[in-house]
Amino acid sequence: MFRDDDLAIAYSNRGIAYSLLQRYGLAVQDLQLAIRVNPEHPLTLNHLGILAEHVEQDYAKAAVWYDKAASLGYPASQVNLGNLYRSGRGVVRDTSKAVRLYELAVEQDYDVAMVALGEMYLDGSGVARNPARGLALLREGVDRGVVTGHYYLGIAYEKGIGVSIDYAQARQHYRYAALQGHAPSQGAIGYLYRRGNGMDKDFVEAVRWYRLAAEQGNVLAANRLAWLMAACPIEDVCNGEVALEFAALAVQQERTATNLDSLAAAYARIGDFDRALQVIKEILSDKSLSSSARVKYSRRIDRYQNGIPFQL
């Protein structure tokens, strides 16, 4: 005869196994059964939150599940709920609350929380800026195998946050995470090649790394890839059709002036100057656009009216 705790664990484990097999309906069914047996089983509560967030994309529902587990002291849920407060998904954005949740998880020696909190201290989001504390937390997280910690250490070395600018160190950290499939790190390496920071400028390598990140859906990398392939001065790198594909991907996710600018450049590169002009006019219709940005985008009109693609 199963004890209640054993039965809850059995249902929970089977539900998590179903979710790993992407059989989400069966996963939720078993996880709900586990909760009926034990309403305070934190692993189950956390996984229901994960399914709500990443499968259903119901962030408010995810926040409810995470909050229940976080209130029981479950560190993974404290971090997951903190991430929602940080981004404002499903809850009112509150970076101070995110920091408090990360702190609770760090107090339990939870390594993922160390990286999340370290990043907050680096940029002073929700807490007084403290690069030394941020770097210490990131290094501790990296020592414990948290791959994303390398990305944030790369940013620190690239931008000189709490350390001297060191592009070689930045590249080393980015590369470590990039080779394990971390899209933002792949995009960051592409940017180092694009700018020639700490290495020879290499547009071909920039495109290669940008594309690895963009194909994972990284919006920043998709936009940068589109811009480079639409405006690159090297003919072998330019490719209007591919630029258009990734510019459209970036715009679909975030319809910002920067992303629209790349979309216009891609249209111009394939010779569709009418659409390029339409996109630039959409950018200029934004009344919140700064005067300097308005001047920059207005200059595109003369080029596109005269059938000249943008070129770096």
Rosetta blueprint (number, residue, H / E / L):
1 M L
2 F L
3 R L
4 D H
5 D H
6 D H
7 L H
8 A H
9 I H
10 A H
11 Y H
12 S H
13 N H
14 R H
15 G H
16 I H
17 A H
18 Y H
19 S H
20 L H
21 L L
22 Q L
23 R L
24 Y H
25 G H
26 L H
27 A H
28 V H
29 Q H
30 D H
31 L H
32 Q H
33 L H
34 A H
35 I H
36 R H
37 V H
38 N L
39 P L
40 E L
41 H L
42 P H
43 L H
44 T H
45 L H
46 N H
47 H H
48 L H
49 G H
50 I H
51 L H
52 A H
53 E H
54 H H
55 V L
56 E L
57 Q L
58 D L
59 Y H
60 A H
61 K H
62 A H
63 A H
64 V H
65 W H
66 Y H
67 D H
68 K H
69 A H
70 A H
71 S H
72 L L
73 G L
74 Y L
75 P H
76 A H
77 S H
78 Q H
79 V H
80 N H
81 L H
82 G H
83 N H
84 L H
85 Y H
86 R H
87 S H
88 G L
89 R L
90 G L
91 V L
92 V L
93 R L
94 D L
95 T H
96 S H
97 K H
98 A H
99 V H
100 R H
101 L H
102 Y H
103 E H
104 L H
105 A H
106 V H
107 E H
108 Q L
109 D L
110 Y L
111 D H
112 V H
113 A H
114 M H
115 V H
116 A H
117 L H
118 G H
119 E H
120 M H
121 Y H
122 L H
123 D H
124 G L
125 S L
126 G L
127 V L
128 A L
129 R L
130 N L
131 P H
132 A H
133 R H
134 G H
135 L H
136 A H
137 L H
138 L H
139 R H
140 E H
141 G H
142 V H
143 D H
144 R L
145 G L
146 V L
147 V L
148 T H
149 G H
150 H H
151 Y H
152 Y H
153 L H
154 G H
155 I H
156 A H
157 Y H
158 E H
159 K H
160 G L
161 I L
162 G L
163 V L
164 S L
165 I L
166 D L
167 Y H
168 A H
169 Q H
170 A H
171 R H
172 Q H
173 H H
174 Y H
175 R H
176 Y H
177 A H
178 A H
179 L L
180 Q L
181 G L
182 H L
183 A H
184 P H
185 S H
186 Q H
187 G H
188 A H
189 I H
190 G H
191 Y H
192 L H
193 Y H
194 R H
195 R H
196 G L
197 N L
198 G L
199 M L
200 D L
201 K L
202 D L
203 F H
204 V H
205 E H
206 A H
207 V H
208 R H
209 W H
210 Y H
211 R H
212 L H
213 A H
214 A H
215 E L
216 Q L
217 G L
218 N L
219 V H
220 L H
221 A H
222 A H
223 N H
224 R H
225 L H
226 A H
227 W H
228 L H
229 M H
230 A H
231 A H
232 C L
233 P L
234 I L
235 E L
236 D L
237 V L
238 C L
239 N L
240 G H
241 E H
242 V H
243 A H
244 L H
245 E H
246 F H
247 A H
248 A H
249 L H
250 A H
251 V H
252 Q H
253 Q H
254 E L
255 R L
256 T L
257 A H
258 T H
259 N H
260 L H
261 D H
262 S H
263 L H
264 A H
265 A H
266 A H
267 Y H
268 A H
269 R H
270 I L
271 G L
272 D L
273 F H
274 D H
275 R H
276 A H
277 L H
278 Q H
279 V H
280 I H
281 K H
282 E H
283 I H
284 L H
285 S L
286 D L
287 K L
288 S L
289 L L
290 S L
291 S H
292 S H
293 A H
294 R H
295 V H
296 K H
297 Y H
298 S H
299 R H
300 R H
301 I H
302 D H
303 R H
304 Y H
305 Q H
306 N L
307 G L
308 I L
309 P L
310 F L
311 Q L
312 L L
